[in-house]
């Protein structure tokens, strides 16, 4: 896959992220693969936080909206070919 295709596929479902990691242009697409991974992990964490009574549901709702907005911004950046970090989650680096 080309860099742009790998960037876009990384944001489309968790399976797309795994495909981007395994079969994509990993070296050139590392930025968008990392961004997508951080957004997915944040979504999972907010899902776990939702189990906490009362407060957890509120935090999870706000976090889910944040993850959705970051996902849209990341996908648009991948489509445009830019490497602009998403708000709040963009500074986290999981891949070296």
Jmol script that loads the backbone (N, CA, C; Angstrom):
load data "model"
ATOM      1  N   UNK A   1       0.832  -1.187   0.000  1.00  0.00           N
ATOM      2  CA  UNK A   1       0.000   0.000   0.000  1.00  0.00           C
ATOM      3  C   UNK A   1       0.876   1.250   0.000  1.00  0.00           C
ATOM      4  N   UNK A   2       0.357   2.296  -0.570  1.00  0.00           N
ATOM      5  CA  UNK A   2       1.083   3.559  -0.565  1.00  0.00           C
ATOM      6  C   UNK A   2       0.937   4.228   0.799  1.00  0.00           C
ATOM      7  N   UNK A   3       1.701   5.291   1.005  1.00  0.00           N
ATOM      8  CA  UNK A   3       1.660   6.000   2.282  1.00  0.00           C
ATOM      9  C   UNK A   3       0.271   6.556   2.554  1.00  0.00           C
ATOM     10  N   UNK A   4      -0.335   7.206   1.569  1.00  0.00           N
ATOM     11  CA  UNK A   4      -1.639   7.830   1.767  1.00  0.00           C
ATOM     12  C   UNK A   4      -2.708   6.767   2.056  1.00  0.00           C
ATOM     13  N   UNK A   5      -2.671   5.660   1.350  1.00  0.00           N
ATOM     14  CA  UNK A   5      -3.628   4.586   1.586  1.00  0.00           C
ATOM     15  C   UNK A   5      -3.464   4.011   2.984  1.00  0.00           C
ATOM     16  N   UNK A   6      -2.222   3.803   3.388  1.00  0.00           N
ATOM     17  CA  UNK A   6      -1.947   3.286   4.727  1.00  0.00           C
ATOM     18  C   UNK A   6      -2.441   4.260   5.789  1.00  0.00           C
ATOM     19  N   UNK A   7      -2.224   5.555   5.574  1.00  0.00           N
ATOM     20  CA  UNK A   7      -2.689   6.574   6.522  1.00  0.00           C
ATOM     21  C   UNK A   7      -4.201   6.511   6.702  1.00  0.00           C
ATOM     22  N   UNK A   8      -4.928   6.412   5.605  1.00  0.00           N
ATOM     23  CA  UNK A   8      -6.395   6.402   5.654  1.00  0.00           C
ATOM     24  C   UNK A   8      -6.910   5.108   6.275  1.00  0.00           C
ATOM     25  N   UNK A   9      -6.347   3.971   5.866  1.00  0.00           N
ATOM     26  CA  UNK A   9      -6.797   2.671   6.370  1.00  0.00           C
ATOM     27  C   UNK A   9      -6.587   2.568   7.879  1.00  0.00           C
ATOM     28  N   UNK A  10      -5.556   3.204   8.406  1.00  0.00           N
ATOM     29  CA  UNK A  10      -5.268   3.146   9.840  1.00  0.00           C
ATOM     30  C   UNK A  10      -6.421   3.697  10.681  1.00  0.00           C
ATOM     31  N   UNK A  11      -7.159   4.653  10.148  1.00  0.00           N
ATOM     32  CA  UNK A  11      -8.256   5.265  10.902  1.00  0.00           C
ATOM     33  C   UNK A  11      -9.575   4.518  10.762  1.00  0.00           C
ATOM     34  N   UNK A  12      -9.672   3.642   9.770  1.00  0.00           N
ATOM     35  CA  UNK A  12     -10.947   2.972   9.499  1.00  0.00           C
ATOM     36  C   UNK A  12     -10.970   1.623  10.199  1.00  0.00           C
ATOM     37  N   UNK A  13     -11.673   1.515  11.254  1.00  0.00           N
ATOM     38  CA  UNK A  13     -11.871   0.358  12.128  1.00  0.00           C
ATOM     39  C   UNK A  13     -10.560  -0.149  12.736  1.00  0.00           C
ATOM     40  N   UNK A  14     -10.697  -0.943  13.748  1.00  0.00           N
ATOM     41  CA  UNK A  14      -9.537  -1.524  14.418  1.00  0.00           C
ATOM     42  C   UNK A  14      -8.824  -2.518  13.501  1.00  0.00           C
ATOM     43  N   UNK A  15      -9.581  -3.212  12.676  1.00  0.00           N
ATOM     44  CA  UNK A  15      -8.974  -4.137  11.709  1.00  0.00           C
ATOM     45  C   UNK A  15      -8.135  -3.361  10.696  1.00  0.00           C
ATOM     46  N   UNK A  16      -8.601  -2.185  10.290  1.00  0.00           N
ATOM     47  CA  UNK A  16      -7.822  -1.336   9.385  1.00  0.00           C
ATOM     48  C   UNK A  16      -6.509  -0.913  10.018  1.00  0.00           C
ATOM     49  N   UNK A  17      -6.524  -0.627  11.305  1.00  0.00           N
ATOM     50  CA  UNK A  17      -5.297  -0.265  12.015  1.00  0.00           C
ATOM     51  C   UNK A  17      -4.317  -1.435  12.018  1.00  0.00           C
ATOM     52  N   UNK A  18      -4.828  -2.640  12.249  1.00  0.00           N
ATOM     53  CA  UNK A  18      -3.966  -3.827  12.239  1.00  0.00           C
ATOM     54  C   UNK A  18      -3.405  -4.065  10.840  1.00  0.00           C
ATOM     55  N   UNK A  19      -4.223  -3.888   9.814  1.00  0.00           N
ATOM     56  CA  UNK A  19      -3.750  -4.041   8.433  1.00  0.00           C
ATOM     57  C   UNK A  19      -2.672  -3.011   8.130  1.00  0.00           C
ATOM     58  N   UNK A  20      -2.865  -1.771   8.568  1.00  0.00           N
ATOM     59  CA  UNK A  20      -1.866  -0.726   8.347  1.00  0.00           C
ATOM     60  C   UNK A  20      -0.556  -1.068   9.037  1.00  0.00           C
ATOM     61  N   UNK A  21      -0.637  -1.647  10.235  1.00  0.00           N
ATOM     62  CA  UNK A  21       0.575  -2.038  10.964  1.00  0.00           C
ATOM     63  C   UNK A  21       1.309  -3.183  10.278  1.00  0.00           C
ATOM     64  N   UNK A  22       0.561  -4.149   9.742  1.00  0.00           N
ATOM     65  CA  UNK A  22       1.163  -5.353   9.190  1.00  0.00           C
ATOM     66  C   UNK A  22       1.537  -5.201   7.718  1.00  0.00           C
ATOM     67  N   UNK A  23       0.610  -4.709   6.902  1.00  0.00           N
ATOM     68  CA  UNK A  23       0.818  -4.725   5.456  1.00  0.00           C
ATOM     69  C   UNK A  23       1.096  -3.355   4.850  1.00  0.00           C
ATOM     70  N   UNK A  24       0.967  -2.306   5.618  1.00  0.00           N
ATOM     71  CA  UNK A  24       1.108  -0.967   5.061  1.00  0.00           C
ATOM     72  C   UNK A  24       2.541  -0.462   5.039  1.00  0.00           C
ATOM     73  N   UNK A  25       2.689   0.749   4.562  1.00  0.00           N
ATOM     74  CA  UNK A  25       3.983   1.436   4.517  1.00  0.00           C
ATOM     75  C   UNK A  25       4.240   1.997   5.911  1.00  0.00           C
ATOM     76  N   UNK A  26       4.676   1.130   6.819  1.00  0.00           N
ATOM     77  CA  UNK A  26       4.762   1.476   8.242  1.00  0.00           C
ATOM     78  C   UNK A  26       5.754   2.594   8.522  1.00  0.00           C
ATOM     79  N   UNK A  27       6.898   2.586   7.901  1.00  0.00           N
ATOM     80  CA  UNK A  27       7.923   3.599   8.183  1.00  0.00           C
ATOM     81  C   UNK A  27       7.459   4.999   7.824  1.00  0.00           C
ATOM     82  N   UNK A  28       6.843   5.158   6.665  1.00  0.00           N
ATOM     83  CA  UNK A  28       6.417   6.493   6.233  1.00  0.00           C
ATOM     84  C   UNK A  28       5.088   6.916   6.857  1.00  0.00           C
ATOM     85  N   UNK A  29       4.297   5.967   7.319  1.00  0.00           N
ATOM     86  CA  UNK A  29       2.976   6.271   7.875  1.00  0.00           C
ATOM     87  C   UNK A  29       2.942   6.184   9.392  1.00  0.00           C
ATOM     88  N   UNK A  30       4.081   6.171  10.011  1.00  0.00           N
ATOM     89  CA  UNK A  30       4.165   5.985  11.460  1.00  0.00           C
ATOM     90  C   UNK A  30       3.352   7.033  12.222  1.00  0.00           C
ATOM     91  N   UNK A  31       3.336   8.263  11.751  1.00  0.00           N
ATOM     92  CA  UNK A  31       2.610   9.329  12.443  1.00  0.00           C
ATOM     93  C   UNK A  31       1.125   9.008  12.537  1.00  0.00           C
ATOM     94  N   UNK A  32       0.490   8.689  11.412  1.00  0.00           N
ATOM     95  CA  UNK A  32      -0.955   8.443  11.412  1.00  0.00           C
ATOM     96  C   UNK A  32      -1.312   7.110  12.073  1.00  0.00           C
ATOM     97  N   UNK A  33      -0.452   6.111  11.955  1.00  0.00           N
ATOM     98  CA  UNK A  33      -0.700   4.847  12.647  1.00  0.00           C
ATOM     99  C   UNK A  33      -0.674   5.078  14.155  1.00  0.00           C
ATOM    100  N   UNK A  34       0.282   5.863  14.626  1.00  0.00           N
ATOM    101  CA  UNK A  34       0.362   6.190  16.056  1.00  0.00           C
ATOM    102  C   UNK A  34      -0.870   6.964  16.508  1.00  0.00           C
ATOM    103  N   UNK A  35      -1.289   7.945  15.723  1.00  0.00           N
ATOM    104  CA  UNK A  35      -2.465   8.740  16.082  1.00  0.00           C
ATOM    105  C   UNK A  35      -3.709   7.857  16.183  1.00  0.00           C
ATOM    106  N   UNK A  36      -3.896   6.991  15.209  1.00  0.00           N
ATOM    107  CA  UNK A  36      -5.068   6.108  15.214  1.00  0.00           C
ATOM    108  C   UNK A  36      -5.024   5.156  16.413  1.00  0.00           C
ATOM    109  N   UNK A  37      -3.852   4.633  16.727  1.00  0.00           N
ATOM    110  CA  UNK A  37      -3.696   3.735  17.862  1.00  0.00           C
ATOM    111  C   UNK A  37      -4.033   4.439  19.179  1.00  0.00           C
ATOM    112  N   UNK A  38      -3.565   5.653  19.348  1.00  0.00           N
ATOM    113  CA  UNK A  38      -3.848   6.427  20.572  1.00  0.00           C
ATOM    114  C   UNK A  38      -5.347   6.719  20.681  1.00  0.00           C
ATOM    115  N   UNK A  39      -5.991   7.058  19.583  1.00  0.00           N
ATOM    116  CA  UNK A  39      -7.429   7.346  19.604  1.00  0.00           C
ATOM    117  C   UNK A  39      -8.215   6.083  19.969  1.00  0.00           C
ATOM    118  N   UNK A  40      -7.849   4.939  19.380  1.00  0.00           N
ATOM    119  CA  UNK A  40      -8.538   3.683  19.713  1.00  0.00           C
ATOM    120  C   UNK A  40      -8.346   3.309  21.178  1.00  0.00           C
ATOM    121  N   UNK A  41      -7.132   3.439  21.678  1.00  0.00           N
ATOM    122  CA  UNK A  41      -6.871   3.096  23.082  1.00  0.00           C
ATOM    123  C   UNK A  41      -7.614   4.039  24.036  1.00  0.00           C
ATOM    124  N   UNK A  42      -7.682   5.315  23.696  1.00  0.00           N
ATOM    125  CA  UNK A  42      -8.430   6.263  24.523  1.00  0.00           C
ATOM    126  C   UNK A  42      -9.913   5.894  24.545  1.00  0.00           C
ATOM    127  N   UNK A  43     -10.447   5.481  23.406  1.00  0.00           N
ATOM    128  CA  UNK A  43     -11.841   5.052  23.346  1.00  0.00           C
ATOM    129  C   UNK A  43     -12.102   3.840  24.223  1.00  0.00           C
ATOM    130  N   UNK A  44     -11.162   2.893  24.228  1.00  0.00           N
ATOM    131  CA  UNK A  44     -11.295   1.706  25.068  1.00  0.00           C
ATOM    132  C   UNK A  44     -11.247   2.093  26.554  1.00  0.00           C
ATOM    133  N   UNK A  45     -10.335   2.994  26.896  1.00  0.00           N
ATOM    134  CA  UNK A  45     -10.229   3.443  28.290  1.00  0.00           C
ATOM    135  C   UNK A  45     -11.512   4.150  28.739  1.00  0.00           C
ATOM    136  N   UNK A  46     -12.070   4.993  27.878  1.00  0.00           N
ATOM    137  CA  UNK A  46     -13.320   5.665  28.237  1.00  0.00           C
ATOM    138  C   UNK A  46     -14.468   4.664  28.353  1.00  0.00           C
ATOM    139  N   UNK A  47     -14.436   3.606  27.571  1.00  0.00           N
ATOM    140  CA  UNK A  47     -15.437   2.552  27.701  1.00  0.00           C
ATOM    141  C   UNK A  47     -15.339   1.845  29.036  1.00  0.00           C
ATOM    142  N   UNK A  48     -14.131   1.639  29.512  1.00  0.00           N
ATOM    143  CA  UNK A  48     -13.929   1.010  30.819  1.00  0.00           C
ATOM    144  C   UNK A  48     -14.364   1.951  31.939  1.00  0.00           C
ATOM    145  N   UNK A  49     -14.071   3.238  31.787  1.00  0.00           N
ATOM    146  CA  UNK A  49     -14.459   4.232  32.795  1.00  0.00           C
ATOM    147  C   UNK A  49     -15.982   4.326  32.911  1.00  0.00           C
ATOM    148  N   UNK A  50     -16.695   3.994  31.846  1.00  0.00           N
ATOM    149  CA  UNK A  50     -18.159   4.082  31.861  1.00  0.00           C
ATOM    150  C   UNK A  50     -18.791   3.158  32.892  1.00  0.00           C
ATOM    151  N   UNK A  51     -18.045   2.167  33.366  1.00  0.00           N
ATOM    152  CA  UNK A  51     -18.562   1.224  34.353  1.00  0.00           C
ATOM    153  C   UNK A  51     -18.746   1.885  35.721  1.00  0.00           C
ATOM    154  N   UNK A  52     -17.996   2.927  36.001  1.00  0.00           N
ATOM    155  CA  UNK A  52     -18.100   3.629  37.286  1.00  0.00           C
ATOM    156  C   UNK A  52     -19.492   4.276  37.379  1.00  0.00           C
ATOM    157  N   UNK A  53     -20.204   4.035  38.466  1.00  0.00           N
ATOM    158  CA  UNK A  53     -21.559   4.605  38.587  1.00  0.00           C
ATOM    159  C   UNK A  53     -21.562   6.137  38.561  1.00  0.00           C
ATOM    160  N   UNK A  54     -22.573   6.687  37.923  1.00  0.00           N
ATOM    161  CA  UNK A  54     -22.854   8.117  37.839  1.00  0.00           C
ATOM    162  C   UNK A  54     -21.767   8.908  37.121  1.00  0.00           C
ATOM    163  N   UNK A  55     -20.655   9.143  37.770  1.00  0.00           N
ATOM    164  CA  UNK A  55     -19.597   9.989  37.205  1.00  0.00           C
ATOM    165  C   UNK A  55     -18.965   9.344  35.971  1.00  0.00           C
ATOM    166  N   UNK A  56     -18.836   8.039  35.986  1.00  0.00           N
ATOM    167  CA  UNK A  56     -18.205   7.331  34.877  1.00  0.00           C
ATOM    168  C   UNK A  56     -18.936   7.528  33.566  1.00  0.00           C
ATOM    169  N   UNK A  57     -20.255   7.548  33.629  1.00  0.00           N
ATOM    170  CA  UNK A  57     -21.040   7.742  32.412  1.00  0.00           C
ATOM    171  C   UNK A  57     -20.816   9.126  31.821  1.00  0.00           C
ATOM    172  N   UNK A  58     -20.709  10.122  32.679  1.00  0.00           N
ATOM    173  CA  UNK A  58     -20.482  11.496  32.210  1.00  0.00           C
ATOM    174  C   UNK A  58     -19.090  11.620  31.592  1.00  0.00           C
ATOM    175  N   UNK A  59     -18.087  11.092  32.295  1.00  0.00           N
ATOM    176  CA  UNK A  59     -16.715  11.147  31.787  1.00  0.00           C
ATOM    177  C   UNK A  59     -16.604  10.375  30.472  1.00  0.00           C
ATOM    178  N   UNK A  60     -17.249   9.214  30.413  1.00  0.00           N
ATOM    179  CA  UNK A  60     -17.199   8.396  29.201  1.00  0.00           C
ATOM    180  C   UNK A  60     -17.882   9.102  28.027  1.00  0.00           C
ATOM    181  N   UNK A  61     -18.983   9.780  28.289  1.00  0.00           N
ATOM    182  CA  UNK A  61     -19.678  10.499  27.220  1.00  0.00           C
ATOM    183  C   UNK A  61     -18.812  11.629  26.660  1.00  0.00           C
ATOM    184  N   UNK A  62     -18.217  12.401  27.544  1.00  0.00           N
ATOM    185  CA  UNK A  62     -17.338  13.494  27.101  1.00  0.00           C
ATOM    186  C   UNK A  62     -16.111  12.934  26.383  1.00  0.00           C
ATOM    187  N   UNK A  63     -15.534  11.868  26.929  1.00  0.00           N
ATOM    188  CA  UNK A  63     -14.370  11.242  26.304  1.00  0.00           C
ATOM    189  C   UNK A  63     -14.682  10.649  24.938  1.00  0.00           C
ATOM    190  N   UNK A  64     -15.870  10.069  24.799  1.00  0.00           N
ATOM    191  CA  UNK A  64     -16.269   9.497  23.517  1.00  0.00           C
ATOM    192  C   UNK A  64     -16.423  10.584  22.455  1.00  0.00           C
ATOM    193  N   UNK A  65     -16.975  11.713  22.850  1.00  0.00           N
ATOM    194  CA  UNK A  65     -17.093  12.839  21.921  1.00  0.00           C
ATOM    195  C   UNK A  65     -15.709  13.333  21.522  1.00  0.00           C
ATOM    196  N   UNK A  66     -14.796  13.428  22.496  1.00  0.00           N
ATOM    197  CA  UNK A  66     -13.419  13.834  22.212  1.00  0.00           C
ATOM    198  C   UNK A  66     -12.761  12.859  21.229  1.00  0.00           C
ATOM    199  N   UNK A  67     -12.925  11.573  21.465  1.00  0.00           N
ATOM    200  CA  UNK A  67     -12.327  10.565  20.574  1.00  0.00           C
ATOM    201  C   UNK A  67     -12.907  10.664  19.164  1.00  0.00           C
ATOM    202  N   UNK A  68     -14.215  10.891  19.077  1.00  0.00           N
ATOM    203  CA  UNK A  68     -14.848  11.011  17.762  1.00  0.00           C
ATOM    204  C   UNK A  68     -14.316  12.226  17.001  1.00  0.00           C
ATOM    205  N   UNK A  69     -14.203  13.354  17.689  1.00  0.00           N
ATOM    206  CA  UNK A  69     -13.673  14.569  17.054  1.00  0.00           C
ATOM    207  C   UNK A  69     -12.217  14.354  16.624  1.00  0.00           C
ATOM    208  N   UNK A  70     -11.422  13.720  17.480  1.00  0.00           N
ATOM    209  CA  UNK A  70     -10.022  13.432  17.127  1.00  0.00           C
ATOM    210  C   UNK A  70      -9.943  12.478  15.947  1.00  0.00           C
ATOM    211  N   UNK A  71     -10.836  11.494  15.908  1.00  0.00           N
ATOM    212  CA  UNK A  71     -10.859  10.541  14.797  1.00  0.00           C
ATOM    213  C   UNK A  71     -11.164  11.255  13.482  1.00  0.00           C
ATOM    214  N   UNK A  72     -12.156  12.146  13.495  1.00  0.00           N
ATOM    215  CA  UNK A  72     -12.506  12.908  12.282  1.00  0.00           C
ATOM    216  C   UNK A  72     -11.331  13.780  11.849  1.00  0.00           C
ATOM    217  N   UNK A  73     -10.720  14.498  12.787  1.00  0.00           N
ATOM    218  CA  UNK A  73      -9.593  15.367  12.452  1.00  0.00           C
ATOM    219  C   UNK A  73      -8.407  14.561  11.911  1.00  0.00           C
ATOM    220  N   UNK A  74      -8.141  13.406  12.515  1.00  0.00           N
ATOM    221  CA  UNK A  74      -7.055  12.558  12.037  1.00  0.00           C
ATOM    222  C   UNK A  74      -7.325  12.014  10.652  1.00  0.00           C
ATOM    223  N   UNK A  75      -8.554  11.561  10.401  1.00  0.00           N
ATOM    224  CA  UNK A  75      -8.918  11.038   9.086  1.00  0.00           C
ATOM    225  C   UNK A  75      -8.828  12.118   8.018  1.00  0.00           C
ATOM    226  N   UNK A  76      -9.308  13.305   8.323  1.00  0.00           N
ATOM    227  CA  UNK A  76      -9.212  14.423   7.365  1.00  0.00           C
ATOM    228  C   UNK A  76      -7.746  14.752   7.092  1.00  0.00           C
ATOM    229  N   UNK A  77      -6.916  14.757   8.134  1.00  0.00           N
ATOM    230  CA  UNK A  77      -5.485  15.003   7.941  1.00  0.00           C
ATOM    231  C   UNK A  77      -4.837  13.942   7.081  1.00  0.00           C
ATOM    232  N   UNK A  78      -5.235  12.688   7.262  1.00  0.00           N
ATOM    233  CA  UNK A  78      -4.686  11.597   6.443  1.00  0.00           C
ATOM    234  C   UNK A  78      -5.113  11.741   4.989  1.00  0.00           C
ATOM    235  N   UNK A  79      -6.357  12.128   4.773  1.00  0.00           N
ATOM    236  CA  UNK A  79      -6.848  12.313   3.401  1.00  0.00           C
ATOM    237  C   UNK A  79      -6.122  13.474   2.727  1.00  0.00           C
ATOM    238  N   UNK A  80      -5.875  14.550   3.465  1.00  0.00           N
ATOM    239  CA  UNK A  80      -5.187  15.714   2.904  1.00  0.00           C
ATOM    240  C   UNK A  80      -3.680  15.519   2.812  1.00  0.00           C
ATOM    241  N   UNK A  81      -3.152  14.529   3.498  1.00  0.00           N
ATOM    242  CA  UNK A  81      -1.714  14.267   3.469  1.00  0.00           C
ATOM    243  C   UNK A  81      -0.910  15.116   4.430  1.00  0.00           C
ATOM    244  N   UNK A  82      -1.559  15.673   5.454  1.00  0.00           N
ATOM    245  CA  UNK A  82      -0.844  16.493   6.437  1.00  0.00           C
ATOM    246  C   UNK A  82      -0.583  15.675   7.701  1.00  0.00           C
ATOM    247  N   UNK A  83       0.381  16.092   8.492  1.00  0.00           N
ATOM    248  CA  UNK A  83       0.709  15.415   9.742  1.00  0.00           C
ATOM    249  C   UNK A  83       0.537  16.379  10.915  1.00  0.00           C
ATOM    250  N   UNK A  84      -0.691  16.805  11.121  1.00  0.00           N
ATOM    251  CA  UNK A  84      -1.015  17.713  12.217  1.00  0.00           C
ATOM    252  C   UNK A  84      -1.562  16.885  13.384  1.00  0.00           C
ATOM    253  N   UNK A  85      -0.969  17.003  14.582  1.00  0.00           N
ATOM    254  CA  UNK A  85      -1.451  16.217  15.724  1.00  0.00           C
ATOM    255  C   UNK A  85      -2.875  16.590  16.126  1.00  0.00           C
ATOM    256  N   UNK A  86      -3.637  15.595  16.559  1.00  0.00           N
ATOM    257  CA  UNK A  86      -5.000  15.840  17.009  1.00  0.00           C
ATOM    258  C   UNK A  86      -4.953  16.493  18.393  1.00  0.00           C
ATOM    259  N   UNK A  87      -6.008  17.215  18.785  1.00  0.00           N
ATOM    260  CA  UNK A  87      -6.009  17.888  20.088  1.00  0.00           C
ATOM    261  C   UNK A  87      -5.927  16.892  21.251  1.00  0.00           C
ATOM    262  N   UNK A  88      -5.237  17.265  22.291  1.00  0.00           N
ATOM    263  CA  UNK A  88      -5.074  16.539  23.553  1.00  0.00           C
ATOM    264  C   UNK A  88      -4.372  15.191  23.409  1.00  0.00           C
ATOM    265  N   UNK A  89      -4.732  14.376  22.458  1.00  0.00           N
ATOM    266  CA  UNK A  89      -4.152  13.037  22.320  1.00  0.00           C
ATOM    267  C   UNK A  89      -2.962  13.008  21.365  1.00  0.00           C
ATOM    268  N   UNK A  90      -2.759  14.051  20.610  1.00  0.00           N
ATOM    269  CA  UNK A  90      -1.741  14.062  19.563  1.00  0.00           C
ATOM    270  C   UNK A  90      -0.300  14.036  20.055  1.00  0.00           C
ATOM    271  N   UNK A  91      -0.072  14.433  21.277  1.00  0.00           N
ATOM    272  CA  UNK A  91       1.295  14.471  21.817  1.00  0.00           C
ATOM    273  C   UNK A  91       1.784  13.115  22.303  1.00  0.00           C
ATOM    274  N   UNK A  92       0.877  12.146  22.442  1.00  0.00           N
ATOM    275  CA  UNK A  92       1.239  10.829  22.962  1.00  0.00           C
ATOM    276  C   UNK A  92       1.884   9.987  21.846  1.00  0.00           C
ATOM    277  N   UNK A  93       3.049   9.469  22.111  1.00  0.00           N
ATOM    278  CA  UNK A  93       3.764   8.649  21.129  1.00  0.00           C
ATOM    279  C   UNK A  93       3.877   7.223  21.674  1.00  0.00           C
ATOM    280  N   UNK A  94       3.272   6.268  21.001  1.00  0.00           N
ATOM    281  CA  UNK A  94       3.360   4.870  21.402  1.00  0.00           C
ATOM    282  C   UNK A  94       4.306   4.074  20.512  1.00  0.00           C
ATOM    283  N   UNK A  95       4.431   4.497  19.262  1.00  0.00           N
ATOM    284  CA  UNK A  95       5.333   3.818  18.316  1.00  0.00           C
ATOM    285  C   UNK A  95       6.615   4.607  18.157  1.00  0.00           C
ATOM    286  N   UNK A  96       7.717   3.893  18.158  1.00  0.00           N
ATOM    287  CA  UNK A  96       9.022   4.549  17.984  1.00  0.00           C
ATOM    288  C   UNK A  96       9.386   4.584  16.519  1.00  0.00           C
TER     289      UNK A  96
END
end "model"
wireframe off; spacefill off
backbone 0.3
color backbone group
